[in-house]
Amino acid sequence: MDLFTDEALADPYPLFDELRALGPVVELTQNGMYAFPRYREVREASGNWKVFSSAKGVFMNDQINSALEGITLCSDPPEHTQMRRVLGRPMRPEKLKELVPQIEAEAEKIVERLVREGTFDAATDLAEHLPLTVVADMVGLGDTGRARMLEWASATFDVQGPMNQRTVAALPKVDDMVAFALNEAKPGTLQPTGWAAQLYAAASLGDLPVEKCPFMMVDYIAPSLDTTIFAISSAIYLFARNPEQWDILRSDPSLIPHAVNEALRLESPVQRFTRLLTEDYEVEGYTLPAGSRVVLLYGAANRDGRKYPDPARFDIRRKPSDHLAFGRGEHVCVGMNLARIEMSALLRSLLPRVERFDLIESQWELNNTLRGLGTLKVRVN
Ligand code: HEM
């Protein structure tokens, strides 16, 4: 079974159904790894870093696991604890609270303009606006870095797959990003108040070894844009396909947080990360040997009927706050509240202005790790 063909990336769900039906753990012989396709095992593994280690990388090929060695995502406690404490500073609740008025004002501005135009591409015109105007500025890479951030981000997720053609094509861009982080992104060229510069400020106070800073910058560059862009357009796509759910949300906007969770559950932007087993691990009588790599299939786990009845149905009253789209445990997404604020602000601005999203054209982007739409043309009225 190849999870990385164009067909599988465009519609992974029939394969996920098959995998979940096969058992709680499935050997992906093509990849030389095991996969957890069901909710329970993915949740348990995410919460057990001692056995399911991230320190030797969380990706599907060795080359990228060693190229990105040293980023927060690819570390275990106690090193992880120290890095994450610094990495998460700009996304602490009180810091995010300061950002809310700016995010809401930008959401109003873009939604007002697009609704006036009537027809637009929600995957680009709408979904890219907040990450590119607000978040890219906050990361603060300076002009050269900022202009290339989106391209680097998408490449960084492509190379996380197995060593297929998509990975090979994206590798030079990731080399470029790593070279930029190592050689160019230094205090002085970075925006002084940005997140990237704050890493160096933390290092100068002794909170971090300074050589960690370029790698931790990758923790900001890679996941802060595309993940959220895809989450936003998938939510619009789901409402366009399920207009009765939009009606429910319009009549009760307090359901916005649940709508956000339900969209993330159903179209999880990050489809998988991997872990390396530090010891033998038993799943329902089958022993996975220490040293095995295990793929945590978030996208499949979030559609497990054992956990969510009628799992393929978009139902904003389901309230699935325990979905795994942001992971869980030590590595749970550091930017999840920021992503939620962006998604909620856009939905809140759209609610009073849009009665219906008519779907004109949609196309899934083919990325080795991310799930999302490259095109989502809609007409609103
Ligand atoms: C809807 C949008 C997003 C989704 C679906 C998402 C998904 C995830 C997932 C599944 C993980 C868990 C990784 C693991 O367990 O190995 C993660 C971690 C992470 N995310 Fe996000 N993410 C999103 C937005 C963001 C944003 C906006 C940022 C902003 C900087 C961000 C930064 C990070 C970082 C730094 C980590 C690593 C945390 C650690 O290793 O402790 N993410 N994300």
Residues whose N, C-alpha, C, O or C-beta is under 5 A from the ligand:
A	BS01	HEM	V58 T72 L73 R84 D219 Y220 P223 S224 T227 T228 A231 P269 V270 F273 L324 A325 F326 G327 R328 E330 H331 V332 C333 V334 G335 M336 L338 A339
